[in-house]
């Protein structure tokens, strides 16, 4: 995984290629969450989208274990697909798609 943005002691945004699904996976990990964090991540997300578009990436996917994580992804424009995907540990995840 390549880290695109990182906040010390709070979280990161990363990108990796998923060879089985043949899609780009966007990873978002955020420990502290507030209205200010949301605004900051919205701005950072827009810059990352522009950077990815320049590289020819037009869609990204994410895996969400819980409905709360799905809600988080929807806040950033993610669309939940009607598929369950199992991660490397065998845990079921909702598949979320983001169009850039």
LINLIN-V461531 format. One record per run of one state. SS is the DSSP state (A for helix, B for strand, O for the rest). FROM is the first residue (numbers start at 1). LEN is the number of residues. If there is no record, write none. Layout:
ss=SS from=FROM len=LEN
ss=SS from=FROM len=LEN
//
This chain:
ss=O from=1 len=1
ss=B from=2 len=6
ss=O from=8 len=3
ss=B from=11 len=8
ss=O from=19 len=4
ss=B from=23 len=8
ss=O from=31 len=4
ss=A from=35 len=20
ss=O from=55 len=4
ss=B from=59 len=6
ss=O from=65 len=2
ss=A from=67 len=9
ss=O from=76 len=3
ss=B from=79 len=8
ss=O from=87 len=5
ss=B from=92 len=8
ss=O from=100 len=1
//
